[in-house]
Each structure stands twice: as C-alpha cells, then as structure tokens.
Amino acid sequence: MKLLHVDSSILGQGSVSRELSANVVATLHTIHPDLTVTRLDLAATPIGHLTAAHLAAAQGALVDDAVKFDVAMGQAALEAFLAADIVVIGAPMYNLGVPSQLKAWIDRISVAGQTFRYGDQGPVGLCGGKKLVIASSRGGIYSEGSPAAAFDHQESYLKVAFGFLGITDITFIRAEGVAMGDVARNGAMDSARKETAALAV
C-alpha cells in the first residue's frame, strides 16, 4: 500500500499542521506496517503556479529550461498522487484559505483525462477509492456552528476540490483556535490527537 504525505505549511518545526500530519502518518503505519511513504514538502520544494507557459508546453510549444523543469516536477507530483492509495495532507488555514503552495499543487494534479473527465452529465472524478486525510490547523474557530463558519474557504475548498476528483473518503483531523492562547492551543492539539488515534480503531 502506498501513502503520499504532503505538507504545505511555511512554519517548519513550529507548524501545527506538520505535527498533525506526521502523527497521522505514524498512526496509519501501525495499521498498515507495509506502508510505503512518499514525502512531498511544498514549502521546501514548491511546485510553480500554473501559467500560460505550462499550458503551452503541454501543447508541445518550445519553452525554456526552467519551465521544462517545473513541468517535470508537476508530472512527478501527478504520478505520485495517482499511485497513492492514501493521501495525507497538512493544510493550515492562511487568510481564510489554503496556502498558495497547496493550491498550486492541486492545480497540477487536477488534469482532465487523468484525475477527472467531462461526461454527458458533467464532470466525473477518476480518483475514487483513495483515502484522504487532511490535517487542518486554524488560528481561530471556523468549524460548523461557529460565528465565523462562513469564512471557511480552507476545509470547504479542499472537500469540494478532491470531491471533484472523485474522492469521497475524506477525514479531517482538525486543530483550531491554536492562536487563541496556550489553553486553547493545548486543548485543540489534544482533541486532534484523539481524532488521529481513532483512525487506528
């Protein structure tokens, strides 16, 4: 079984989402000892945002070496995603949405004919059967029922984006309110650890 572990936080060792995603991967290892993990750090090795040059290269146009290199990175990322049975994503909330590095990666794996197609009834996802676990961190409280729930363009976007690709088995491991003082942060982390441990049940 293959697992793709993607992190997108720019905070390095101080990142909540990185800690959560690492805990998720470790927990899944206990369930699947034979798990093969591929690691993708979008902050340390970012994949470029989709541009006209990338689209031109896909049509066979001549492009410079920098674009060729980035196209190859995008293709490798797509292949790793397609090969994975489980995908674990560390996804912090930045300014009410996902990090731009994570959005760039999603743009590069959302490829017509490979991860989705358009049929007579509209788009059809081609990635059904994958399990997706998203380690979500938020400075404030944005979960359903909170006064700020309408501002959530992070988890809501991820659910729709991967649903578009056909993935319906999506679990969110959430730590929110982590910027609201030590008590709130510690409580959020304890709750997320319990949610992670439940994956092994």
Residue pairs with C-beta under 8 A, 6 or more apart in sequence:
1 32
1 34
1 35
1 36
1 85
1 86
2 35
2 36
2 37
2 38
2 83
2 84
2 85
2 86
3 25
3 28
3 32
3 35
3 36
3 37
3 38
3 84
3 85
3 86
3 87
3 88
4 37
4 38
4 40
4 80
4 81
4 83
4 84
4 86
4 87
4 88
5 21
5 25
5 37
5 38
5 39
5 40
5 88
6 21
6 40
6 42
6 87
6 88
6 89
6 90
6 102
6 105
7 15
7 17
7 18
7 21
7 40
7 41
7 42
7 43
7 89
7 90
8 17
8 42
8 43
8 89
8 90
8 91
8 92
8 98
8 99
8 101
8 102
8 105
9 15
9 16
9 17
9 18
9 43
9 90
9 92
9 99
9 137
10 43
10 99
10 101
11 18
11 92
12 18
12 43
15 90
15 92
15 137
16 92
16 137
16 175
16 178
16 185
16 189
17 90
17 91
17 92
17 135
17 136
17 137
18 90
19 189
20 90
20 135
20 136
20 137
20 173
20 175
20 192
20 196
21 88
21 89
21 90
21 135
23 135
23 192
23 193
23 196
24 88
24 133
24 135
24 173
24 196
24 199
25 37
25 88
27 196
27 197
27 199
27 200
28 35
28 86
28 88
28 133
28 199
29 35
29 37
30 200
31 199
31 200
35 86
38 80
38 83
38 84
40 77
40 80
40 105
42 99
42 101
42 102
42 104
42 105
43 99
43 101
45 73
46 101
46 104
47 70
47 73
47 74
47 77
47 101
47 104
47 105
47 108
48 54
48 70
48 73
48 74
48 104
49 100
49 103
49 104
49 107
50 104
50 107
50 108
53 63
53 67
54 67
54 70
54 71
54 74
56 63
57 63
57 67
57 68
57 71
58 71
63 71
74 108
77 105
77 108
77 109
78 108
78 109
78 111
78 114
78 115
81 87
81 109
81 115
81 127
82 114
82 115
82 127
84 130
85 129
85 130
85 131
86 130
86 131
86 132
86 133
87 130
87 131
87 132
87 133
87 167
88 132
88 133
88 134
88 135
89 102
89 132
89 133
89 134
89 135
89 158
90 135
90 137
91 98
91 99
91 102
91 134
91 135
91 136
91 137
91 154
91 155
91 158
92 98
92 99
92 136
92 137
92 138
93 136
93 137
93 138
93 139
93 142
93 152
93 154
94 100
96 151
96 152
96 153
96 154
97 103
97 153
97 154
97 157
98 106
98 154
98 157
98 158
106 161
109 115
109 165
110 116
110 161
110 164
110 165
112 118
114 126
115 125
115 126
115 127
115 165
115 166
116 123
116 124
116 125
116 126
116 127
116 164
116 165
116 166
117 123
117 124
117 126
118 124
123 164
124 166
125 163
125 164
125 165
125 166
125 167
126 165
126 166
127 162
127 165
127 166
127 167
128 166
128 167
128 168
130 167
130 169
131 169
131 171
132 162
132 167
132 169
132 170
132 171
133 170
133 171
133 172
133 173
133 199
134 155
134 158
134 170
134 171
134 172
134 173
135 173
135 192
136 154
136 155
136 172
136 173
136 174
136 175
136 176
137 174
137 175
137 176
137 178
138 154
138 174
138 175
138 176
138 177
138 178
139 176
139 177
139 178
139 179
139 180
140 148
140 176
140 177
140 179
140 180
141 148
141 176
141 177
141 180
142 148
142 149
142 151
142 152
142 154
142 155
142 176
143 149
143 152
143 174
143 176
155 172
155 174
158 170
159 170
162 170
163 170
171 199
173 192
173 195
173 196
174 188
174 191
174 192
174 195
175 185
175 188
175 189
175 191
175 192
176 188
177 184
177 185
177 187
177 188
178 184
178 185
178 188
178 189
179 185
